[in-house]
Amino acid sequence: MDSFYINGGQHLKGEVEIDPAKNSLLPILAGCILVNDEILLENVPKYSDVLFMCKIIEHLGGTTKFVNGNFTNQDLYIDCRDLIYSDVPNELACHVRSSIFTLGSILGRKKIAKVSYPGGCDIGLRPIDIHLNGLKQMGCKVVDKNGYIYADASKLKANDVMLSFPSVGATENMMMLGVFAEGESRIFNPAKEPEIVDLQNFLNSCGAKITGAGSNLIIIKGVKSLHGTKYKAISDRIEAGTFLIAGAMCGEELILKNVNKSHNQELLTKLSKTACNLKYFDDKIMISSSKRPQSFGEIETAVYPGFPTDLQAPMFALASISDGYSLIIENLFESRFKHIGELLKMGCDIRCKNGVCIVKGKEKIYGAEVFCPDLRGGACLVLAGLVAEGYTTINNVELIDRGYYHLEDKLALLGASIKRIKCEKKVDNCF
Ligand code: EPZ
């Protein structure tokens, strides 16, 4: 269990390059299973979730290899021409939520699948009923037994699929399942996140015929096969949001590069209330905070384009030092507040009831030894440690590595006093 050791009170100054999006790369990697050819994904950060998806592809009989480049990010070569198997065992699936995204692509390619229930951050029950209902609406036979999903797509048919909730993963699964379904499939009530559009663009670059991603209706015209491609995923709006929040807390002309401003409209609107200074140029955003931030007021998480649930935890760090009260409401995941218990150890003033939290900003919060509860909760604790008085130790930071690559190095290059304390004994199980 690695830890971060942070000495708070530094300002963040300089430029940081935002990486390609974890939540694009994961469904894109699942989509590679559909492709009977070679693929090159450019500039891929070695997020641990990406590495686990590579293990799943290799388990199925595919090949993955990081090539080119000699800096942190390399290109990722994927070859699924020799796909032999159609099962994803628990010991692989339990590490990542995105393992369930392989259902649609394995069924599309092999017509049968046996996939274990997924893992992922412990932020709620995270059922997969919407995924399974979607498969059934497309004519698949589905048996849910002993923690595995057994599915048969021999009678796959293009069809209308109505999602009871605009689930990101279920939308992605249905898009991939529809690629080879003869005729026209339509997905009603789909998720509209930018990563959905990115998956459409990736699959279409391989010869799929998908339109409407990002809108209320996605249409998929079935094709016979897909060819290889070279593709670069969009910028990670959650990493960008995390650095923007850090900038609002302790930025001094902090410049983010490779940012798509339109993907973070809700956050930027909230940050503009905190008295930080925001400037925009092309794919860059500069943020400075010369004095103690004002409260952003309130945020309520929602599906895109609403306020992203993945930035809810980092916003607690900003609220904890802001002047005034802030209201934070989480609507998507029923237990995505585990970071609050850790923030209380740092002297934060937070009260919560039924998913509604009130944060009273403090002039000072204090370093403490805390535990990373999940990916974005860990990011929240890092931001709090950057501004806390004294030293903060954050344990279990492997969870942060799931969705931020070299976070401590990026922050140190900007002036933060942060280092990783490596733990020799590595534990690779899920339980
Ligand atoms: C994706 O998870 C992201 N993960 C999550 O990011 C993100 O928080 C989430 O979308 C919402 O934006 C990846 O893309 C790998 P959902 P996903 O299905 O697809 C309920 C991060 O920190 N639901 O849109 O699992 C579910 O319980 C991670 O990067 C069902 O009830 O999210 C939740 O309440 C965390 N049944 C809501 O829908 C289902 O079958 C939204 O979940 C599926 C979902």
Residues whose N, C-alpha, C, O or C-beta is under 5 A from the ligand:
A	BS01	EPZ	N23 L26 R97 S98 C121 R126 P127 I128 D129 I130 H131 P166 S167 V168 G169 A170 T309 D310 L332 F333 L375 R376
